[in-house]
Amino acid sequence: MRPKVLLYRLGEETQKGKALCEILNDMKLLTLHVEPEQSGETAGKLVSTNAAATAAPPPECIPEAEFMLLCGLGDRQLDRLLAALRRAGVSVPYKAVLTEHNKNWKLCKLIEEVAREHELMKGSH
């Protein structure tokens, strides 16, 4: 799979989204923008080639959080991306890597789970 990054609520109409897309373009990573109404589809299907053109099932929830799903990046690419985000001052608190375990999760549920885990980790310090 060609390395790609799925962005949710991080469109180029915002300063953060624009800066993020510039970083991803500089790294030659394919960027996929997902609309809230597509969040009822599985993460794996959304990152597949023609998912954006298909009608997604209605989501059970529509997350408000900004989210970034990293797909097929190697360790070095991931490190470079995270370093570039830090240097640019671009903060996306909710991120995940697409895995065999989560690829069949609906995106809305994956975002909720990552947000829940993030809040639990923040609270434990």
Secondary structure, DSSP 4 states (H G I P E B T S, - for coil): ---EEEEES--TTSHHHHHHHHHHHHTT-EEEEE-GGGTTSBHHHHHSTTGGGSPPPPPS----S-EEEEES--HHHHHHHHHHHHHHT-----EEE--TTTTTSBHHHHHHHHHHHHHHHHHT-
